[in-house]
């Protein structure tokens, strides 16, 4: 069910972007034809049909490729909680709750949440090797890179303190 909802959200976003593009084109080249007549005229062509097919295929595949899991070795929720919180905060995520040992973060601000299509949560789970981040691809990739940097800095600091 979650997969279907994500696909439909993405299809709506694609349709809104398409309508906005047609509207902007109408502003740059004023005509006597209304926005809806322009949309219908384009959708009644072969290219319009291809575009609808591409939108549906993209929306169907989006949940598979738009979300990811990223594992970070040598990281512990208990020991590195401050580093995890800081990495999330850098990219506009705040701690919301902890469920069954899983930390849940959400995006702050309406515009940030809207840019993530309200799929704005990142889950942090403990694994045997470290932690795993789950969520929308672009947010998880950014946070994971930042968190890896913090973990590397911790190792560097520990090595320098031993010397």
C-alpha positions as CSV (number, residue, x, y, z in Angstrom):
1,X,0.0,0.0,0.0
2,X,2.9,2.4,0.8
3,X,4.4,1.7,-2.6
4,X,1.1,2.6,-4.3
5,X,0.7,5.8,-2.3
6,X,4.3,6.9,-3.1
7,X,3.7,6.2,-6.8
8,X,0.5,8.2,-6.9
9,X,2.2,11.1,-5.1
10,X,4.9,11.2,-7.7
11,X,2.4,11.0,-10.5
12,X,0.6,14.0,-9.1
13,X,3.9,15.9,-8.8
14,X,4.7,15.1,-12.4
15,X,1.3,16.3,-13.5
16,X,1.5,19.5,-11.5
17,X,4.9,20.2,-13.0
18,X,3.5,19.6,-16.5
19,X,0.6,21.9,-16.0
20,X,2.9,24.6,-14.6
21,X,5.2,24.2,-17.6
22,X,2.2,24.7,-20.0
23,X,1.0,27.7,-18.0
24,X,4.5,29.3,-18.2
25,X,4.6,28.7,-21.9
26,X,1.3,30.4,-22.2
27,X,2.6,33.4,-20.3
28,X,5.6,33.8,-22.6
29,X,3.6,33.3,-25.8
30,X,0.0,34.6,-25.2
31,X,-2.7,33.0,-27.2
32,X,-6.5,33.1,-27.4
33,X,-6.5,29.5,-26.3
34,X,-7.0,28.7,-22.6
35,X,-4.6,26.6,-20.5
36,X,-7.0,23.6,-20.4
37,X,-7.5,23.8,-24.2
38,X,-3.7,23.7,-24.7
39,X,-3.4,20.7,-22.3
40,X,-6.1,18.8,-24.1
41,X,-4.7,19.6,-27.5
42,X,-1.3,18.3,-26.5
43,X,-2.6,15.2,-24.8
44,X,-4.6,14.3,-27.9
45,X,-1.4,13.9,-29.9
46,X,0.8,10.9,-30.2
47,X,3.5,12.7,-28.2
48,X,1.0,13.5,-25.5
49,X,0.1,9.8,-25.3
50,X,3.8,8.9,-25.0
51,X,4.2,11.5,-22.3
52,X,1.3,10.0,-20.3
53,X,2.9,6.6,-20.6
54,X,6.3,7.9,-19.5
55,X,4.7,9.7,-16.5
56,X,2.9,6.5,-15.4
57,X,6.1,4.4,-15.8
58,X,8.2,6.9,-13.9
59,X,5.6,7.1,-11.1
60,X,5.5,3.3,-10.9
61,X,9.3,3.0,-10.6
62,X,9.9,5.9,-8.4
63,X,9.3,4.2,-5.0
64,X,11.8,1.5,-6.0
65,X,14.6,4.0,-6.9
66,X,13.6,7.0,-4.9
67,X,14.1,5.4,-1.5
68,X,17.2,3.8,-0.1
69,X,19.0,2.2,2.9
70,X,22.5,3.2,3.9
71,X,24.6,1.3,6.3
72,X,27.3,3.0,8.4
73,X,29.8,0.8,10.0
74,X,31.4,1.5,13.4
75,X,28.5,3.7,14.4
76,X,26.4,3.0,17.5
77,X,23.1,4.6,18.4
78,X,24.0,4.6,22.1
79,X,27.6,6.0,21.6
80,X,27.0,8.3,18.6
81,X,23.6,9.7,19.4
82,X,24.9,13.3,19.4
83,X,26.7,12.8,16.1
84,X,23.5,11.3,14.6
85,X,21.4,14.2,15.9
86,X,23.9,16.7,14.5
87,X,24.1,15.1,11.1
88,X,20.3,15.2,10.9
89,X,20.1,18.8,12.1
90,X,22.6,19.9,9.4
91,X,20.1,18.9,6.8
92,X,16.9,20.2,8.5
93,X,15.7,17.0,10.3
94,X,14.6,16.9,13.9
95,X,14.1,14.0,16.2
96,X,10.5,13.0,16.6
97,X,10.3,9.7,18.4
98,X,11.9,6.4,19.2
99,X,10.0,3.2,18.4
100,X,11.4,-0.2,19.3
101,X,14.9,1.0,19.2
102,X,14.4,2.9,15.9
103,X,15.1,6.6,15.9
104,X,12.7,8.6,13.7
105,X,13.5,12.0,12.3
106,X,11.3,14.4,10.3
107,X,12.0,17.3,8.1
108,X,11.4,20.8,9.7
109,X,9.3,23.4,7.9
110,X,6.5,23.1,5.4
111,X,8.6,23.9,2.3
112,X,11.2,21.3,3.2
113,X,8.5,18.7,3.8
114,X,6.7,19.7,0.6
115,X,10.0,19.3,-1.4
116,X,10.2,15.8,0.0
117,X,6.5,15.1,-1.0
118,X,5.8,14.6,2.7
119,X,7.9,11.4,2.6
120,X,10.0,13.4,5.0
121,X,11.1,10.8,7.6
122,X,14.4,9.1,8.1
123,X,14.6,6.0,10.3
124,X,17.9,5.1,12.1
125,X,18.2,1.4,13.1
126,X,20.9,-0.5,14.9
127,X,22.5,-3.3,13.0
128,X,25.2,-5.8,13.8
129,X,27.8,-3.7,11.9
130,X,26.6,-0.2,13.0
131,X,23.5,1.7,12.0
132,X,21.2,1.8,9.0
133,X,19.4,4.9,7.7
134,X,16.2,4.4,5.7
135,X,14.2,7.0,3.8
136,X,14.0,9.1,0.7
137,X,17.2,8.8,-1.3
138,X,18.4,12.3,-1.5
139,X,18.0,13.0,2.2
140,X,19.5,9.7,3.3
141,X,22.5,10.1,1.0
142,X,23.3,13.5,2.4
143,X,22.8,12.6,6.0
144,X,24.8,9.4,5.6
145,X,27.7,11.3,4.1
146,X,27.7,13.8,6.9
147,X,27.4,11.1,9.6
148,X,30.3,9.1,8.0
149,X,32.4,12.2,8.2
150,X,31.5,12.6,11.9
151,X,32.4,9.0,12.6
152,X,35.7,9.4,10.8
153,X,36.5,12.5,12.8
154,X,35.7,10.5,16.0
155,X,38.2,7.8,15.0
156,X,40.8,10.4,14.2
157,X,40.3,12.1,17.6
158,X,40.5,8.8,19.4
159,X,43.8,7.9,17.6
160,X,45.3,11.3,18.4
161,X,44.3,11.0,22.1
162,X,46.0,7.7,22.4
163,X,49.3,9.0,21.0
